[in-house]
Amino acid sequence: MRIELDRPRCEGHGLCEEAAPELMHLDDDGELVIDVPDVEGADLAAANAAVRICPVAALRLAS
């Protein structure tokens, strides 16, 4: 699975970063950076949590 970001929709709340810090982070400008876009196994569970917690639905998982 691949983490996809709708950048214009992202507001930089950082909840996804809290849910999956090993996969993504907010840079110094508050922009989300996806460090590991392709996920599987345990990372997939963290990615799902990040997608679910985003308050503006800026993240999704695609195959």
N, C-alpha and C positions, 0 to 999 in steps of 0.2 A: 504494500500500500504506500501511497505517497501523500504527504501533507501538502495541501495547497492553501495559499493565502490570498484572500481578496484584499489587496493592499489598500485601496481607497476606502474600504469599509472598516478597516482596523482603526481603533481609537486609542490603542496603546494602554489599555487597562492593566495588562500584565498578569491577568489571572491564568492565562495559558502557560506563561513562563513559570508560574508557581506550580502548576500541575505537571509540567514536563521540562524541568530546567536542563535536563541532559539533551533535549532535542531542540530547544529554542531559547532565545533571550531578547530582551529589549536593548537596543544600542543606546549610546549617549544622547541621541536625539529622540528617543522614545519610539523608534521604529522597530517592529518585530523582525528578527533575523531567524530564519529556520536553519539551524546548524546541521540537522540530520533529516533531509526531506523524505528519504526512503526508509520505511520502518517495517519491522516484523517482530514477532515474539513479544518479549516484555516491553519493548519500545512501542509496540502497537497499542498496548493497554494504556500507556502514558499518553500517546497521541490521541486516543479516543477520549481520554479525560480532558485534554486540552481543548479538543473540538467541542465537547459538551459544555464546558464551563464558559466559553467565549460569549459575553453578553450581547455582542452584535453579529454573531454568526459569521465571522470573518475567516474562519478555518473550516476546512473539510478534508476528508480522506477520500482519495480516488485510487482505483486500481490501475 
